[in-house]
Amino acid sequence: MIVVDTHVIIWDALKPEELSPKARKAIDDANNGDGIIFCDISLWEIAMLMQKGRLLVDTGYLQFIKLVFDSNKYFLRGISPEIAELSTQLFKGTNKDPADRIIAATAIFNDTELVTCDKTMRRSKKVQTVW
């Protein structure tokens, strides 16, 4: 099982050529194994990107999300009290994005790798990343 960052979800759906070979392999392996954790905060991030016109798709938000979920062995995971607490302890002074903190904390809490190209998260010694 892996956790995927929001941009990885989007790229896998719309621009798979943007994924690194290691990221592609991690996604394929997870699809053939225990699956992929899709953090609920990514739902909000995708909705906001579409609303702001920074993510353009040929369908509405709900249809796009349905297609995304149908494309991989995703498991939607919500924030838990433990993940919330852990997220406040990550990336002090280097990453103030709450979504990134929640996604990274989800990976740490679930003791799994996070697929991301985010340099701040990849440099962290607290979260195991794949890119």
Secondary structure as UniProt FT lines:
FT   STRAND          2..4
FT   HELIX           6..14
FT   HELIX           16..18
FT   HELIX           21..31
FT   TURN            32..34
FT   STRAND          36..39
FT   HELIX           40..51
FT   TURN            52..53
FT   HELIX           61..71
FT   TURN            72..73
FT   STRAND          74..77
FT   HELIX           81..87
FT   TURN            88..89
FT   TURN            92..94
FT   HELIX           98..109
FT   TURN            110..111
FT   STRAND          113..115
FT   HELIX           119..123
FT   STRAND          129..130
//
